[in-house]
Amino acid sequence: MGFGDEMRVGLHGTVRRVWGRRGIKVRQRVQFTYKWRYLVLAVEGRSGRIWWNWNETMQADELIPLVRGMADTTVLEALVWDGAPSHRDERLPLIGLPLIALPPYSPELNPAERLFEEIRREIEGRLFATLDEKVAAVEAILRDLDAYPEHVQRLPGWAWIHAAFTTLPAASAPDSIAA
């Protein structure tokens, strides 16, 4: 079972909290360039595997090929994600990968968000000359995460999810858990 979501990666910076000396004003440089791409990511916590791709928009027409590719190249039994408009497109169920919707306004239930926190920790507060440079930095972080599946297994806090899988009846449990 994979948990998916998307994160907008762009050059429009944000001011972050930083430590400074008392009485000395902290100055942060921030970019105001409105360019971005969307990182579409799925994480399977039991194996620690992640899959990702990049989109220019989050429109369903661009998202459908990514989900189709994920269904063809992964071992995911289902994809759990939020109720964003592009995630509810009527063409998505035709792909054959079961889609499970998270409850509204509950990003804390999606383990993909924990990976996004790790990515933001590394890239936010830094200035990048181009969007491609920032995307390359995110790619490096993703490759590092993918190289250490045991870190990905620990990162999202999967204990409650694994416990829920083990309580499923054998007929509805995925093969990897029922065995």
Residue, then its C-alpha position, 0 to 999 in steps of 0.5 A: m500500500g503506497f501513500g502518495d502526495e505532491m509538493r510544489v517546489g519553486l523559487h519563491g522562498t519563505v522566511r524561516r525561523v532561525w537562531g540569532r544573537r540577542g539584539i542583532k537583527v537577523r537578515q534572510r535573503v528570499q527569492f521572489t521568482y514565481k517558477w515551480r514544478y510539482l514533485v509527485l511522490a509515493v512511499e511504501g513504508r513496509s519496504g521503505r521504497i519511494w517512487w517519484n516524478w515531476n509535473e509542470t501542473m497538477q491537472a488530471d491530464e498530466l497526473i494520469p500518465l504518472v499514476r498509470g506508470m506507477a501502477d505498471t512499474t510498482v508492486l503497490e496494491a493501492l494508492v492512498w492520497d488526499g482529495a485534491p481535485s486532480h485526484r478525484d478525476e473520473r478517469l483515474p479508477l480506470i487505470g486499475l490501481p485502487l485509490i483510497a481517499l484520506p479524510p479531508y484536512s488530514p495531512e498528518l495521516n499521510p506518511a508522504e508528508r513526513l518525507f516532504e518535511e525532510i526535503r524542506r529541511e534540506i532545501e528551504g532557506r537556501l537560494f538557488a540560481t535556477l529551478d533546475e538547480k533546486v530540482a536537482a537538489v531535491e533529486a539528490i535528497l530523494r536518491d539518498l532516501d531511496a538508497y536507505p529504505e530502513h530510514v524511510q521505514r522509520l521516518p513516517g511513523w508506520a506503527w499505526i498503519h502496520a497495526a491496522f494491516t495486521t488486524l485486517p481479515a485474511a481475505s482482504a489483507p494484501d498478500s505480503i501481509a497475510a503471509 
